[in-house]
Amino acid sequence: MAVYALTGFSLVSLLSFGYLSWDWMKPSLVADVATDPMEKSPPPTFTRPPHIIFILTDDQGYHDIGYHGSDIQTPTLDRLAAEGVKLENYYIQPICTPSRSQLITGRYQIHTGLQHSIIRPRQPNCLPLDQVTLPQKLQEAGYSTHMVGKWHLGFYKKECLPTRRGFDTFLGSLTGNVDYYTYDNCDGPDVCGYDLHEGEDVAWDQSGKYSTFLYAQRVGKILASHSPKEPIFIYVAFQAVHTPLQSPKEYIYRYRSMGNVARRKYAAMVTCMDEAVKNITWALKKYGYYDNSVIVFSTDNGGQTFSGGSNWPLRGRKGTYWEGGVRGIGFVHSPLIKRKRRTSWALVHITDWYPTLVSLARGNLSNVQGLDGYDVWPAISEGKESPRTEILHNIDPLYNHAKYGSLEDGFGIWNTAVQASIRAGEWKLLTGDPGYSDWIPPQTLTNFPGSWWNLERLTDGPRKSVWLFNITADPYERYDLSEQRPDVVRSLLLRLVHYNRTAIPVRYPAENPRAHPDFNGGAWGPWATEDEEEEWEGGRESLKGRNKKKKKKCKICKLRSFFRKLNTRLMSNRI
């Protein structure tokens, strides 16, 4: 039997956290902007393909937006969502690479070989080259395509880079985690390198500029140099609000009354990102794109509660298959929406953006086989029923098997030790180890990052490997019905068996020492050539001679990195 315990705050007081209103017209610290009055005329008809702006934030928690009752100020996002369509039955993946790969390919990660973990900086791995990407399909439809921000889909050879996967231009980082000012990323002790790239070159000259500002400014420059008469797709993958927790001083000052230091810095980063979105929206209007534009906003996974994020009142956190890990913030804002200013409960998954956006662009999907996504634009724009009734959250055969799972517990058809999760209709099934399962209220207490005595913990007992929830009636996953409804459990296990038969082998190669930034001029970037790729992937090449040649250069790289960091810290105004 489940045992619940809640201490510290009362449940009523926690649910009473309200959105702190903030005037949309208040001058921005990023740039002074003004907004147009809310349009009152009927939405225009599609006379030409719309401009598409897809904004993806990193590690933003479900609770961390104003209209979800947050104590964080997000006036831009609140207004855009209020004037558009809020997606309140929207799902993403629990970590970075899987969400990005499914957005770009329209396929579940079991169909790209990326069903385990993320792509590490030193792995000879990337988004499979046989996949036709979303920007490639939009290019076919006549779009100019641009990416700004975090890639995290592999870069071990040049063919993996954004500019080789459908983007005309790219400014951003290739790895999953960089300093917001210096753009340095360490993948272990003494394995550090610079990671900011312009196209296929290292952008050394941009060091010292806060990434959220830099990326928003780049979007403005792209729009200023392009003609609104020609369709454009811009994928803005903000680094924010992933760790490290860094923000300009003036944003942190707004949250000086927040006792929890991590939450204070995190909140500042969210608000800074909100103002960057404000400036992107302003640029769309200034340069004549807005009236024929579609803005999609999405998070990439649940918030990391150790680092200031909050998914309250959902269960779990980033990296888990509980709702707190996979239910995302999402909305669409566009003058082209037929039924605006409403909340949609249509079931939507991140794979759906591929067919939805290609269809909006009047692209050709007839030659794309095996998509797992659906065109959900009628559900979003007109309020029609979603064509999606099921979501495979994932099947990860490499994740640590649950100690007490077995084939017997899975009715002889599924080994419940394997980490997997699926939603079908109102039911959600989890097997194996779904990840950390507590409910964590917003971190508000002084100087304790997790405020761990203020969490609600569920004890499932020592031999648990199967969970079943009616997610419609119980979105917070408090009442496990696996024992009461074995018929539903068996039915969903059969669906897992079905999906598993379509899965391709997991691609998760060993790290290669050749990827070390010291061997690549001090920066992260491609290291394999076409001739060398096979040898490196097999780990058969000896690097001894190559390493000896690079040792003197490595010392210079480290010295240069030291002075670059020192100079940036002196010049940047931050905490």
VEXTORDO-321638 format. One record per atom (N, C-alpha, C, O): x, y, z. Coordinates in steps of 0.2 Angstrom, whole numbers, plus 5000, padded with zeros to 4 digits. Layout:
N
XYZ/...
//
This chain:
575
500449945000/500050005000/500450065000/501050075003/500250114996/500650174996/500650215002/500050215005/501150245004/501250285010/501450355008/501950365005/501050405010/501150475008/501350515015/501150505020/501850565014/502050605019/502150675017/502550685012/501850725019/501950795017/502150835024/501750835028/502750865023/502950915029/503050975027/503050995021/503151025032/503351095030/502751135027/502251145031/502651145021/502051185018/501451145019/501551085018/500851175019/500251135018/500151135011/500351175007/499751085009/499551075002/499251134999/499351154994/498751165004/498351215001/498851275000/498751314995/499351285004/499751345003/500151334997/500351384994/500451274996/500851264990/500451274984/500651304979/499851254984/499451264978/499151334977/498951354971/499251374982/499051444981/499551494978/499451554977/500151464977/500651504973/500351534967/500151504963/500351604966/500051634961/500551664956/501151674958/500251674950/500651714945/500751784947/500251824948/501351814948/501451884949/501351924943/501851914939/500851964942/500751994936/501352044935/501552074939/501452054928/501952104926/501752134920/501552094915/501852194919/501552234914/501952214907/502552224907/501652194902/501952174896/502252234893/502752224890/502052294894/502352354891/502952384895/503152434893/503052354901/503652374904/504252374900/504452324897/504752424900/505352424896/505752364897/505852344903/506052334892/506452274893/507152294894/507352344892/507552254898/508252264899/508652244893/509252254892/508352204889/508652184883/508652234877/509152254874/508052264876/507952314871/507252344873/506852314875/507152404871/506552444872/506052424866/506252434860/505552394867/505052364862/504352384864/504252404870/503952384859/503252404860/502852344856/503052314851/502252334858/501852284855/501252304852/500952364854/500952274847/500352294844/499752274848/499752224852/499252314847/498652294851/498352224848/498552204843/498052194852/497752124851/497352134844/496852174844/497452084840/497052094833/496352064835/496252024839/495852104832/495152084833/494852064827/494252034827/495152064821/494952044815/494951964814/495351934817/494551934809/494651864808/495351844806/495651884803/495551784807/496251764805/496251764798/495851744794/496851784795/496951784788/496951714785/497151674789/496851714779/496851644776/497551634773/497951684772/497751574772/498451554770/498451574762/498251534758/498851624761/498951644754/499651624752/499751614746/500151614757/500751584755/501051554762/500751564767/501551514761/501751474767/501951514772/502251574771/501851504778/501951544784/502651544786/503051494785/502951594789/503551594793/503451554799/503051564803/503951514800/503951474806/504551484811/505151484809/504351504817/504851514822/504751454828/504251464831/505251414829/505151364834/505651374839/506251374839/505351394845/505751404851/505751344856/505251324858/506351324858/506451264862/506851294868/507451314867/506551284874/506951304880/507251234883/506951184882/507751244887/508151184890/508051184898/508251224901/507751124900/507651114907/507151154911/507251164917/506751194907/506251234910/505651184913/505351144910/505551194920/505051154923/504351164921/504151224919/503951114922/503251124920/502851184924/502451214922/503151194930/502851244935/503151314933/502851364936/503651314929/504051374929/503851424923/504251444919/503251434923/502951484918/502351524922/501951484925/502251584920/501751624924/501051584924/500751584929/500851564918/500151544918/500051474921/499451444921/500551444924/500551384928/500551394935/500651354939/500451464937/500451484944/501151494947/501251484953/501651504943/502351514945/502451574949/502151624948/502951574953/503251634956/503751674952/504051724954/503851644946/504351674941/503951714936/503451694933/504251774934/503951824930/504051804922/504651804920/503551784919/503651774911/503051804908/502651774905/503051874908/502451904905/502451894897/501851894894/502951894894/502951884886/502651814885/502151814881/502951764888/502651694886/501951694888/501551654885/501751724894/501051724896/500551754891/500051724889/500751804888/500351844884/500351804877/499751794874/500851784874/500851744868/500451684869/500051664864/500451644874/500051594875/499351604876/498951574873/499151664880/498451684881/498151704874/497551694873/498551734870/498251754863/498251694858/497951704853/498551644860/498651584855/498251524858/497651534860/498551464858/498251404860/498751374865/499351354863/498551364871/498951324876/498851254875/498351234875/499451214875/499451144874/499551114881/500051104884/498951094884/499051064891/498950984891/498950954897/499050954886/499150884885/499750864881/499650824876/500250904882/500850904877/501450864881/501550874886/501750824877/502250774879/502950784875/502950794869/503450784879/504150784877/504550724879/504150674882/505150724879/505550674882/505950694888/505950754889/506150644892/506450664899/507150694899/507350724904/507450694893/508150724893/508250754886/507850744881/508850784885/508950834879/508950794872/508550814868/509450754871/509550724864/508950694862/508750704856/508550654866/507950614863/507450664861/507150654856/507250724865/506750774863/507050804856/506550814852/507650824856/507850854850/507850814843/507650834838/508050744844/508050704839/507350684836/507250684830/506850684841/506150674839/505850734836/505450724831/506050794838/505850854835/506050854827/505650864823/506750844826/507050844820/506850794815/506850804809/506650734818/506550674813/505750654813/505550624808/505350674818/504750654818/504650574820/504150544819/505150554823/505150474824/505350464832/505750504835/505050414835/505250394841/505950374841/506250354836/506250384847/507050364847/507150294846/507750274845/506650244847/506850174846/506950164838/507150114836/506750214834/506750214827/507350244824/507450254818/507750274829/508350314827/508950284830/509550304829/508850234835/509450204838/509650244844/510250234847/509350304846/509550344851/509150334857/508950384861/508850274859/508450264864/508750264871/508450254876/509450264871/509750264878/510150334879/510650344875/510050364884/510350424887/510450474882/509950484878/510950514882/511150564877/511750554873/512050504874/511850594868/512450594864/513050624868/512950694869/513550594870/514050624874/514550654869/514650634864/514950714872/515350744868/515950704864/516150724859/516150654868/516750614865/516450544861/516850504860/515850544860/515550484857/515550494849/515350544847/515850444845/515750444838/515050424836/514850374834/514550474837/513850464837/513550524835/513750584837/512950524831/512550574829/511850554826/511750494825/511450604825/510850584822/510950544816/511350574812/510650494815/510750444809/510750484802/510250524801/511250484798/511250524792/510750504787/510650534782/510450444788/509950424783/509250454784/508750444781/509250494790/508550524792/508550594788/508950634788/507950604785/507850664782/507550714787/507050694790/507850764788/507650804794/507150854792/506950864787/506850884798/506350934797/506550994793/506251014788/507151024794/507351084790/507551064783/507451104778/507750994782/507850974775/507150974771/507150994765/506650954774/505950954771/505751024770/505451034765/505851064774/505651134773/506151174768/505851214764/506751154767/507151174762/506851154755/506851194750/506651094755/506251064749/505651104747/505551114741/505351134752/504751174751/504851244750/504451284749/505551264749/505751334747/505851374753/505951434752/505951354759/506151394765/506851404765/507251364764/507051464768/507651474771/507651454778/507251464782/508151414780/508151384786/508751404791/509351404788/508651414797/509151444801/509151414808/508551404811/509651394811/509651374818/510151414822/510651434821/509851434828/510251474833/510151434840/509651424842/510751414843/510651384850/511051314850/511551304847/510751274854/511051214856/510851154852/510251144850/511351124849/511251064844/511151004848/510550974848/511650974851/511650914855/511350854851/511050814854/511550844845/511350794841/511950754837/511950724832/512550774840/513150744838/513550784833/513250824829/514250774833/514650814829/515350784827/515750814825/515350714828/516050684828/516350694821/516950684820/515850704816/516150714809/515750764806/515150784808/515950804801/515650864798/514950844795/514550894795/514850784793/514150764790/513650774795/513050774794/513850774802/513350774807/513150844809/512650854813/513450894807/513350964809/512750994806/512450974801/512451044810/511851074808/511751094801/511251084797/512351124798/512351154792/512351094786/512251104780/512451034789/512450974784/511850934785/511650884781/511350954790/510750924791/510150964790/509650954792/510251014786/509651054783/509651134785/509151164783/510151154789/510151224791/510551264786/511151244786/510351324784/510751364779/511251394784/511851404782/511051414790/511551454794/511451424801/510951394803/512051424805/512051404812/512451444816/513051464815/512251464822/512651494827/512451464834/511851464836/512851424837/512651394843/513251344846/513751344843/513051304850/513451254853/513251184851/512651174849/513751144850/513651074848/513551024854/513250974853/513851034859/513750994865/513151014869/512751054867/513050984875/512450994879/512451044884/511951054888/513051064886/513151104892/513751154892/514251124892/513651214891/514251264891/514151324895/513551334898/514651354897/514651414901/514251474897/514451474891/513851504900/513451554896/513851614894/513651654889/514451624896/514851684894/515451654891/515651684885/515851614893/516451584890/516351534885/516851524881/515851504885/515651444881/516151384881/516251344877/516351374887/516851324889/516351264891/515851274895/516551204889/516151144892/516651094894/517151074890/516651064900/517051014902/516650944902/516150944905/516950894899/516650834899/517050784904/517250734902/517150804910/517650774914/518250814916/518350864913/518550784921/519150824923/519650834918/519850784914/519850894916/520450914911/520150894904/520650884900/519550884903/519350874896/518850934895/518250924894/519150994894/518751054893/518951084886/519451074883/518451114883/518551154877/518051204876/517551204879/518151244871/517751294869/517151274864/517351234860/516551294865/516051274861/515551324859/514951324862/515751364854/515251414851/515451414844/516051424842/514951394839/515151394832/514751434828/514151444829/515051464823/514651504818/514751464811/515251454808/514151434809/514251384803/514651324805/514451294810/515251314802/515651254804/516351284806/516751244807/516351344808/516951374811/516851384818/516251404821/517351394822/517351404829/517251484830/517651524827/516751504834/516651574835/517051604841/516751624846/517651604840/518051634846/517951704848/517951724854/517751744843/517651814844/516951834848/516851884850/516551784849/515951794852/515951784860/515451794863/516551754862/516651744869/516551804873/516751854872/516151794879/516051854884/515351874883/515051914887/514951854878/514251884877/513751824880/513851764878/513351854884/512851804887/512451774882/512151804877/512351704882/512051664876/511351684875/511151684869/510951694880/510251714879/510151774875/509751784870/510551824876/510551894872/510851874865/510551904860/511451844865/511751834859/511251794854/511251814848/510951744856/510451704852/509851744849/509651744844/509551784854/509051834852/509251884847/508851894842/509851914848/510051964843/510251934837/510051964831/510451874836/510551834830/509951824826/509951834820/509351804830/508751804826/508551864823/508251864818/508651924827/508451984824/508852004818/508552034813/509451984818/509851994812/509651954806/509651984800/509451894807/509251854802/508651884799/508551884793/508151904803/507551924800/507651994797/507352004792/508152034799/508252104796/508552094789/508452134785/508952034788/509252024782/508851984777/509051974771/508251954779/507851914774/507251954772/507052004775/506951934767/506351964764/505751924767/505751864766/505251964770/504651934773/504251904767/503751864768/504451914761/504051884755/504251814754/503851774750/504851794757/505051724756/505051684763/505151714768/504751624763/504651594769/505351574773/505851564769/505251584779/505851564783/505751524789/505151524792/506151474791/506151434797/506651454801/507251444799/506551474807/507051484812/506951434818/506451444822/507451394820/507451354826/507851384831/508451384830/507551404836/507951444842/507951394848/507451394851/508451364849/508551314854/508951344860/509651344860/508651384864/509051424869/509351374874/509151314875/509951394876/510351354881/509951364888/509951314892/509651414889/509251434895/508651384895/508351364890/508551354902/508851374908/509251314911/509251304917/509651284907/510051224909/510651254913/510851314913/510951214918/511451234921/512051244917/512051214911/512551284919/512651324925/512151374926/511951414921/511951394932/511551444934/511851514934/512251534938/511751544928/512151604927/511651654924/511251644919/511651714926/511251774924/511551834925/511851844930/511351884920/511551954922/511251974929/510751954931/511652024932/511552044939/510852074940/510552064945/510652114935/509952154936/509352104936/508852124939/509452044933/508851994933/508851964940/508351944942/509451944942/509451914949/509151964954/508851944959/509252024954/509052074958/508352074959/508052084965/507952064954/507252064954/506952004959/506452014962/507351954960/507151894964/507551894971/507651844974/507751954973/508251954979/507851934985/508151914990/507151934985/506751914991/506751834991/506451804996/506951804986/506851724986/507451704990/508051714989/507251664995/507751635000/508251584997/508851584998/507951544992/508351484989/508751514984/508551544979/509451514985/509951544980/509851514973/509851544968/509851444973/509751414966/509151434962/509151444956/508551434966/507951454963/507951524961/507651544956/508351574965/508351644963/508751644956/508551684952/509251614956/509651624949/509251594943/509251614938/508951534945/508551504940/508051544937/507851554931/507651574942/507151624940/507351684936/507051704931/507951704938/508251764934/508351734927/508251774922/508551674926/508751654919/508051644915/508051654909/507551624918/506951614915/506651684912/506451684907/506651724917/506451794915/506851824910/506551864905/507551814910/507951844905/507751804898/507751844893/507651744898/507451714892/506751734889/506651744883/506351754894/505651774892/505751844888/505351854884/506151884891/506251954887/506651944881/506551984876/507051884880/507351874873/506751854868/506751874863/506251814871/505751794866/505351864865/505051864859/505251904869/504951974868/505252004862/504952034858/505952004862/506252044857/506252004850/506252034845/506251944850/506151904844/505451914841/505351924835/504951924845/504251934843/504252004840/503852014835/504552054844/504552124841/504952124834/504652164830/505452084833/505752084827/505352054821/505352084816/504952004823/504451984818/503952034816/503852044810/503752074820/503352134819/503652184815/503452214810/504252204817/504652264814/504752254807/504752294803/504952184806/505252174799/504752144794/504852124789/504052144797/503552124792/503352044792/503052024787/503552004796/503451934796/502851914800/502551864799/502651954805/502251924810/501551904808/501251854810/501251944803/500551924801/500451864798/499951834797/501051834795/501051774792/501551724795/501951684792/501551724802/501951684806/501651634810/501051644812/502051584812/501751534817/502351524822/502951504820/502251544828/502751534834/502551474838/502051474841/502951424838/502851374842/503351374848/503951384847/503151364854/503551364860/503551294864/502951274864/504051274865/504151204869/504751204873/505251234872/504651164879/505151144883/505451074880/505151044876/506051064882/506350994880/506250934884/506250884882/506250954891/506050904896/505850934902/505850994903/505750894907/505550924914/506150964917/506750954915/505950994922/506451034926/506850994930/506650944933/507551014931/507950984936/507851014943/508151074944/507550984947/507351004954/508051024958/507951064963/508550984957/509151004960/509451074959/509851094962/509251094953/509551164950/509051214950/509051254945/508551214954/508051274955/507451264951/506951304952/507351214947/506751204943/506251174947/506351144952/505651174944/505051144948/504551124943/504351154938/504251064944/503751024940/503151024944/502650984942/503051054950/502551044954/501851064950/501851114946/501351034951/501250974956/501350904953/501050854955/501650904947/501850844944/502350804948/502750824952/502350734947/502750694950/503450684946/503450674940/504050684949/504650664946/504950734943/504750784945/505450724940/505950774937/506250754931/506150704928/506650794928/507050784922/507450714923/507650694928/507450674917/507750614917/507250554920/507550494920/506650574921/506250514923/505650514918/505450564915/505250454919/504650444914/504050464918/503450454916/504050494924/503450514928/503250584924/503650604920/502650604925/502450664922/502850724922/502950764918/503150734928/503650784929/504250784924/504550834923/504350724921/504950724917/504750734909/505150754905/504150714908/503950704901/503350754899/503150764893/502950784903/502450824901/502750894901/503050924906/502650924895/503050994894/502551054894/501951044893/502951114894/502551174893/502551184885/503051174882/501951194882/501951204875/501351254873/500851254876/501451294868/500951334866/501051354858/501651354856/500551374855/500651404848/500351474848/499751484850/500751514845/500451584844/500551604837/501051604834/499951624834/499951644827/499351684825/498751664827/499351734821/498751764818/498351714814/497751734812/498651664811/498351614807/497951564810/497551524807/497951564817/497551514821/496751534820/496651594821/496351484819/495651504818/495251514825/494851554825/495451474829/495151474836/495651494841/496051444844/495751554843/496251584847/496051584854/495451574856/496551604858/496351624865/496051564869/495451574872/496351504869/495951444872/496551394874/497151404872/496351354878/496751294880/496551234877/495951214877/496951194874/496851134871/497051074875/497651074878/496651024875/496850964879/496950904874/496950844876/497050924868/497150874862/497850844864/498350884866/497950774863/498550744865/499050764859/498950744853/499650784861/500150814856/500850784859/500950794865/501250764854/501950744856/502450774852/502250804846/503050784854/503550824851/503650794844/503950834839/503550734842/503650704836/503150734831/503250734825/502550764833/502050784829/502250854825/501950874820/502750884828/502950954825/503250934817/503150984813/503550884816/503850874810/503250874804/503250914800/502750824805/502250824799/501850884800/501550914795/501750914806/501250974806/501651034803/501251064799/502251044804/502551104801/502751094793/502651144790/502851034791/502951024784/502351034781/502351054775/501751004784/501151014780/500951094780/500651114775/501051134785/500951204785/501351234780/501151284777/501951214779/502451234774/502251214766/502551234762/501751174766/501451144760/502051104757/502151104751/502451064761/502951024759/502650954757/502050944758/503050914755/502850844753/503050794758/503650784759/502550754761/502650704765/502550634762/502650584766/502350634756/502250564753/502850524752/502750464752/503450554752/504050514751/504350504758/504950484758/504050514763/504350504770/503950454773/503350454775/504350394774/503950334777/504150324785/504750344787/503750294788/503850284795/503850334800/504150324806/503550394799/503450444804/503050414810/502550384809/503250434816/502850424822/502450484824/501950474828/502550544821/502150604822/501550604818/501450574813/501050654820/500450664816/500350744815/500650784819/500050754810/499850824808/499350844813/498750824813/499450894818/499050914823/498750984822/498451014827/498951014816/498651084815/497951094816/497751134819/497551044813/496851054814/496551054821/496151084823/496951014825/496751014832/496951074836/496651094840/497551104834/497751164837/497351224834/497151264838/497251234828/496951294825/496251294825/495951344827/495951234824/495151234824/494851194830/494251194830/495251164834/494951134840/494651064838/494251034842/494951034833/494650964831/495050914835/495550934839/494750854835/495050804839/495750784837/495850784831/496250774841/496850754839/496850684836/496550634838/497250674831/497350614828/497750564832/497750504831/498050584837/498550544841/498150524847/497750554850/498150454848/497850424854/498350384858/498150364864/498950384856/499450344860/500150374859/500350404854/500550374864/501250394864/501750344867/501650314873/502250324864/502750284867/503250324870/503650364866/503250324876/503750374879/504450344878/504950384877/504550284879/505250254877/505250184879/504950154883/505750144876/505950084878/506750084878/507050094873/507050074884/507750084884/508050014887/508050004893/508249974883/508549904885/509249914889/509349864892/509549964888/510249974891/510150004898/510649994902/509650034900/509550064907/509550014912/509349954911/509850034918/509949984923/509249944924/508749974925/509249884924/508649844925/508449844932/508849844937/507749844933/507449854939/507649784943/507549734940/507749784949/508049724953/507449674953/507649614953/506849694954/506349644955/505849634949/505349604950/506049664943/505649654937/505749584934/506349554936/505349554931/505349494928/504949484922/504449514921/505049424918/504549404913/503949384916/503349394913/503949354921/503349324925/502949384927/502249374926/503149434929/502749494931/502449524925/501949564926/502749514920/502449544913/502049494909/502049494903/501749444913/501249394910/501549354905/501249324900/502249344905/502649304901/502749334894/502949304889/502549404893/502549434887/503049494887/503349514882/503249514893/503649574893/504049574900/503849554905/504749584899/505149584905/505049654909/505349704906/504749654914/504649714918/505249744921/505149804924/505849714920/506449744923/506649794918/507049844920/506449794912/506649844907/506249914908/505649914908/506649964907/506350034908/505950044902/506250044896/505350054902/504850074897/504250114899/504150104905/503950154895/503350184897/502950204891/503250214885/502250194891/501850204886/501150234889/500950224894/500850284885/500250304886/499750284880/499950294874/499150264882/498650244877/498050264880/497750244885/497750314876/497050344879/497150374885/497650424886/496850354890/496850384897/497350354901/497450374907/497650294899/498050254903/498850264902/499050274896/499150264907/499950264906/500250204910/500050194916/500650174907/501050114910/501750134911/502050154906/502050114916/502850114917/503050044919/502750014923/503650024917/503949964919/504749984920/504950034918/505049934924/505749944926/505849994931/505450004936/506350034930/506450094935/506350154931/506750184927/505750194933/505550254929/505950314931/505950364928/506350304937/506750364939/506450394946/505950374948/506750444948/506650474955/505850494955/505650534950/505550474960/504750484960/504450524965/503850524965/504750574968/504450614973/504050674969/504250684964/503650704973/503350764971/503750824975/503750814981/503950864972/504450914975/504150984974/504051014968/503851014979/503551084979/504151134977/504751124977/503951194975/504351244973/504851264979/504651264984/505551264977/506051274982/506051344984/506251394981/505851354990/505751424993/506151444999/506151495001/506351385002/506751395009/507451415008/507751405003/507751455012/508351485012/508951435011/509051395015/509351445006/509951415005/510051335005/510551305006/509451305004/509451235003/509151214997/508551214995/509651194992/509451184985/508851144984/508451154979/508751094988/508151044986/507551054991/507051034990/507651094997/507151095002/506851025003/506251015003/507350975005/507050905004/506550885010/506250835009/506550925015/506050905020/505350935018/504850925022/505350965012/504650995010/504450955004/504150984999/504650895003/504450854998/503950805000/503850785006/503550774995/503050724997/503250664994/503450654988/503350614998/503650544996/503150494996/502750485000/503250454990/502850394990/503250334990/503750324987/503050284995/503350224996/502950164993/502450154995/503250134987/502850084983/503050014986/502649974984/503450014990/503649944993/504249914989/504449944984/504549864991/505249844989/505249804982/505749794979/504649784980/504649734974/504249764968/503849724965/504249824967/503849854962/504249864955/504849884955/503949844950/504249854943/503649874938/503849874932/503049874940/502549894935/502049944939/501849934945/501850004935/501450054938/500950064932/501050064926/500250074934/499750094930/499350154932/499150154938/499250204928/498850264931/498350284925/498450274919/497750304928/497350334924/497550414923/497350454928/497950424918/498250494918/497750554917/497950604919/497150534915/496650594914/496350604920/496350664922/496150554924/495850564931/496350584936/496250614941/497050554935/497550564940/498150584937/498650554937/498250654935/498750674931/499450684936/499950684933/499350674942/499850684947/500150614949/500650614953/499850564946/500150494947/500150474954/500650454957/499650484958/499650464965/499250394966/499450364972/498950374961/498550304963/498750254958/498450254952/499150214960/499350154955/498750104955/498550074960/498550094949/498050044948/498249974945/497849944942/498849964945/499149904941/498849834944/498749794940/498749834951/498449774954/497649774952/497449714952/497349824952/496649824951/496449814944/495849784942/496849834939/496749824932/497249784928/497549814924/497349724930/497849684926/497649674919/498149664915/497049684917/496849684910/497149734906/497349734900/497149794909/497449854905/498149854905/498549864900/498449824911/499249814911/499449764905/499849784902/499049714904/499249664899/499149694892/499549684888/498649734891/498549764885/499049814883/499349814877/499349854888/499849904886/500549864886/500949884882/500649814889/501249774888/501249744881/501849744878/500749724879/500649704872/500849754867/501149744862/500649814868/500849874864/501649884865/501949904859/501949874870/502649884871/502949824867/503449844863/502749764867/502949714863/502949734856/503449724852/502349764853/502349784847/502849834845/503149824839/502949884849/503449934847/504149904847/504549924843/504249864852/504949834853/505149794846/505749794845/504649764843/504849734837/505049774831/505349754826/504849844832/505049894826/505649924828/505949964824/505949914834/506549954836/507149934833/507249874831/507549984831/508249964829/508749964834/508649984840/509349934833/509849924839/510049994841/510050044838/510149994848/510350054851/511050064849/511550024848/511150134847/511850154845/512050194851/511850254852/512550174855/512850204860/513650184861/513850144865/514050214856/514750184856/515150214862/514950264865/515750184863/516150204868/516450274866/516550284860/516750304871/517050374870/517650364866/518050314868/517850414862/518450404858/518950464861/518750524861/519550444863/520050494865/520250544860/520450604862/520150534853/520250584848/519850644849/520050694846/519250634852/518850694853/519050744857/518750804857/519550734861/519750784866/519950854863/520250854858/519650904866/519750974863/520550994862/520651024857/520950964866/521650984865/521950954859/522450984856/521650904856/521850884849/521550914843/521650904838/521050964845/520651004840/520751074841/520251114840/521251104843/521351174843/521051204849/520951264850/520851164854/520551194860/519851194860/519551224865/519551174855/518751184854/518451114853/518751064850/517851104855/517451044853/517251054846/517051104843/517350994842/517150994835/517250934832/517550884835/517150924826/517250864822/517950834822/518350874822/518050774823/518750744823/518850694819/519350674817/518250664816/518350604812/518250624804/517850664803/518750594800/518650604793/518350544790/518250494794/518150544784/517750494781/518250424781/517950374782/518850434780/519350374779/519450354786/519550294787/519450394791/519650374798/519050354802/519150314807/518450364800/517850354804/517750284806/517650274812/517850234802/517750164803/518250144809/518050104813/518850164808/519350144813/519250174820/519350144825/519050234820/518950274826/518350244830/518350224836/517750224826/517150194829/517350134832/517050114837/517850094829/517950024831/518550034837/518649984840/518750094838/519250104843/519950064842/520350054846/520150054835/520650024833/521350064832/521850034832/521150124831/521750174829/522150194835/521950204840/522850184835/523250204840/523350284839/523550304834/523250314845/523350394845/524050414848/524150474849/524450364849/525050384853/525450434849/525650484852/525650424843/526050474839/525650534838/525950584838/525050534837/524650594836/524650634842/524650694842/524550604848/524550634854/525250674856/525250724858/525750634854/526450664855/526550734851/526750784854/526250734845/526350794841/525950854844/526050914843/525350834848/524950884850/525150914857/524850964859/525550884861/525650894868/525850974869/525551004873/526350994865/526551064866/525951114864/525851164868/525551094859/524951134857/524451134863/524151184864/524451074866/523951074872/524051124877/523651154880/524751134879/524951174884/524751244882/524451284886/524851264876/524651334873/523851344874/523651394876/523551284872/522751294872/522551304879/522051344880/522851264884/522651274891/522751344893/522351374897/523351374892/523551444894/523051494891/522851534894/522951484884/522451524881/521751524884/521451574884/521551464885/520851454889/520851494895/520351524897/521451484899/521451524906/521351594905/520951624908/521751624900/521651704900/521051724897/520751774898/520751674892/520051694889/519551694895/519151744895/519551644899/519051644905/519151704910/518751734912/519851714911/519951774916/519751844913/519351874916/519851854906/519651914903/518851914903/518551974904/518551864902/517751864901/517451874908/517051914909/517751844913/517551854920/517651934922/517151954926/518151964920/518252034922/517752074918/517552124921/517652064912/517252104908/516452094909/516052144908/516252034910/515552024911/515252034918/515552024923/514652074917/514352094924/513852044926/513352034924/514151994930/513651944932/513851924939/514351944943/513351874942/513451844948/513651764947/513751734952/
//
